[in-house]
Amino acid sequence: MNSTLYYIHDPMCSWCWGYRPVWNALQQHLPVAIRIEYVAGGLAPDSDQPMPKEMQNAIQGHWHNIKAKLGTEFNFDFWRENTPRRSTYMACRAVIAAKLQGFEKQMLEAIQCGYYLRALNPSDIEVLNQLAGELCALKPELDLAKFSADLLALDTQKEFERQLQLARALTIQGFPSLVLEVKGQRYSIAIDYSDYQNTLAQIVEYAA
């Protein structure tokens, strides 16, 4: 019996970035019968308003905390070189737009690396198109014009709304979260940020 592992995330979630190495390792060791579905939970709606200084300081504090606990790399130049906005929905739509062409994971990685390592601002449509263009240079089968159109398309928004609703139905634990669905039953899977094996053991037990 096939099972589905839902990965509830946001491309601009710093804990998702911190979890990325372990998540990649977990995926490599999952039983083949378990299907993975990415669900964009959406941290913050569209906004053109600059992020308040207090919030900027709080988020930078999260970055320092994650770096101290997990050793995750962050480029703090982001806070000096950009006008941060509390706005992640467009980055979520970008992942969905790329998924339409089979490049969901690659676009997610491009956004995360652009944001956390290169100090780019994925809240900006121009940055998302830049990242897609760079991905297109590596993967010529990605149609950049289609991506740019899909980013703002109604069908992409409808799919994003579906994922938002699914994320809320699956978990109240924030991002990232893992939920395993087996024969119609859903199980919340505890995340270990330092080792995939404990998480894998839970998944295998429920899926058996």
GIFEN-V617248 format. One line per field, one symbol per residue. phi: phi as a letter, one per 30 degrees, with the letter a starting at -180 (. if undefined). burial: + if it has 9 or more other C-alpha atoms within 8 Angstrom, else -. Layout:
phi: ???
burial: ???
This chain:
phi: .dbccdccabecdddddddeddddddddcdeddcdcbdbddidbdeacdedeeddedddddddddddddciddbcddedccbcdbdacddddddddddddcibedddeddddddddccidcddcedddddddddddddbeddddddedddecdddddddddddeddedddabcicdbbbccbhiccbdcdccdcaddddddddddddd
burial: --+++++++++++++++++--++-++-------++---+++++-++----+----+---+-++--++--+-+--++-++--+-++++++++++++++++-+-++--++-++++++++++++++---+++-+++-++-----+++--++-+++---++-++--++-+++--+---++++++++-----++---+--+--++-+++-+--
